[in-house]
Amino acid sequence: MFKKTSEFSPFASKVWLSSPTMHGPEMKYVTEAYQTNWMSTIGENITQAERLVCEKTGCGYAVALSSGTAALHLAVKLAGVKPHDKVLCSDLTFSATVNPVLYEGGVPVFIDAEYDTWNMDPEALDQAFRAHPEAKTVIAAHLYGTPGKMEEIERVCESHGAVLIEDAAESFGALYQGIPTGKLGKISCLSGNGNKIITGSSGGFLLTDDQAVADKARKWSTQSREQASWYQHEELGYNYRMSNVIAGVLRGQIPFLSEHIARKKEIYERYQSGVQDLPVAMNPFEREKAEPNYWLSCLLIDEEAMCPQERGEQEAAYFPQPRKSCPTELLEVLDSIYAEGRPIWKPMHLQPLYRKSEFFTREGSSREKRGKEVGTDIFERGICLPSDIKMTKEQQEKVIEVVKACFQ
Ligand SMILES: *Cc1c(COP(=O)(O)O)cnc(C)c1O
C-alpha cells in the first residue's frame, strides 16, 4: 500500500521506537576506564554515575547495578518479601516490573490501570487491600514516562502500612508535584537499558533515602562478602554490580537527560497536533500535577474508530474498514515504511505466565464482578509510536501521514 522510499530504507535511516543516542563524553569516560585498566565493577565512573543519579532524582543514595531488573529484584528482597507473600503490582507494565516477585517466591496480585495516566488505579489498589489486608508490598510503575497517581497510591499504601516500590525504569527525569520519579517510593529503580531515555547500553540503579537499605543493596549486589580477610558469607549474594565501563557511558549520558526530555516532548507535541483531527488521543497525563519525560509517544484509538481486530497468543489479524483502524494495522503500516511502532504492554494478568494470578479492577476481582478492564482496553486500542530522538521532522511527518491514511 505504501511505497518503501529510499528515505526510509532499513539501512539508511530506519526510524526506531527509541534507540540509544550518544553525544561524546560517554566515549571519553569509557576510554578513561580502559586506559587506566579500571574495567571491573569498581571505579570513578561508578562513583560519578551514582552521584549524578542522586543529583537528578534528589535521592540520598543510588546503587549502580547491572540492570533495572536487578534493582527491582533487590528492592523486592529489601522490602522483605518472603515466599507466599502477596505483592500488589501494576498490571499494565513490562514483565520486569513483576518477575522479581516470583524470584523471591512471592505471589503477585495485579492491579488494573486507570485512564488518566495509564498507571495503577488507586481505587483498584484499595479493593485489593480490602481483600488482602495482610499484603505489605506494592510495586507501581510509571508507564512510558508518565507519573502515576502517586499521591493517591501513597495514601492507600500508608493506610495499610505497606512499602511502596517505585519502578521508574521508564520515567527517569519525569516529575510529580515537582518531585522527580525515583524519589517517590521507599525504594525505587531506574534502568539504563538500550531503549530507555538515558542508556548505558545496560545497567540500572536502586534508589533510596535510607542508608541502611543502600548499604544492604550494595553488599548483596557484590556477592554478600563480609568484612573478613577471607571470603566470608553470612547472606545470599548476587553478581549484580554495574561495570565501570557501563558506568562510563552513563556518566557521559546522564547530563543530557533534560536535552533528551526536551526532544521527546517536541516529538509528543508534534504527534499531538498532527493527529488532532483523527479519532485518537495521545497517552494522557495529569497536567496540573505531572511533567512526564515523554519517553514514548502513544496513541489510543477511539472505540468507535476501531476496526475489528483479533489477537491470539502469537498472531494478530484485523478487518480493514473505511475511516477505522486498529493497532495491528498501524503497526503493519509503520513497518512498511521502516518505522518501528510497538503494541502497548500486554497486561500481566493476560500473560500465560501470570494467568492464574489474582487481578483487581476497581469493581473487584472475580470475573463476574470485575467489569471493564482498563488495561486490557488500552492494550487493545493503543500503540506506541516511533519516538526516537534522532528522528527528523520529515520522518515524523511521514509517520503522521501514514497514520492519517489508515483512518481514511
Ligand atoms: C525496562 C524496564 C525494566 C527493566 O529494566 P532493565 O534495565 O531492562 O532490566 C523494568 N520495568 C519497566 C517498566 C521497564 O520498562
PDBQT file of the ligand as one rigid body, heavy atoms in Angstrom, charges set to zero:
ROOT
HETATM    1  C1  LIG A 501      12.974  -1.558  31.058  1.00  0.00    +0.000 C 
HETATM    2  C2  LIG A 501      12.084  -1.817  32.187  1.00  0.00    +0.000 A 
HETATM    3  C3  LIG A 501      12.506  -2.553  33.305  1.00  0.00    +0.000 A 
HETATM    4  C4  LIG A 501      13.759  -3.339  33.363  1.00  0.00    +0.000 C 
HETATM    5  O1  LIG A 501      14.937  -2.668  33.173  1.00  0.00    +0.000 OA
HETATM    6  P1  LIG A 501      16.218  -3.455  32.601  1.00  0.00    +0.000 P 
HETATM    7  O2  LIG A 501      17.300  -2.470  32.840  1.00  0.00    +0.000 OA
HETATM    8  O3  LIG A 501      15.956  -3.715  31.161  1.00  0.00    +0.000 OA
HETATM    9  O4  LIG A 501      16.394  -4.699  33.389  1.00  0.00    +0.000 OA
HETATM   10  C5  LIG A 501      11.648  -2.654  34.385  1.00  0.00    +0.000 A 
HETATM   11  N1  LIG A 501      10.449  -2.101  34.363  1.00  0.00    +0.000 NA
HETATM   12  C6  LIG A 501       9.994  -1.400  33.313  1.00  0.00    +0.000 A 
HETATM   13  C7  LIG A 501       8.641  -0.789  33.382  1.00  0.00    +0.000 C 
HETATM   14  C8  LIG A 501      10.783  -1.265  32.170  1.00  0.00    +0.000 A 
HETATM   15  O5  LIG A 501      10.302  -0.621  31.109  1.00  0.00    +0.000 OA
ENDROOT
TORSDOF 0
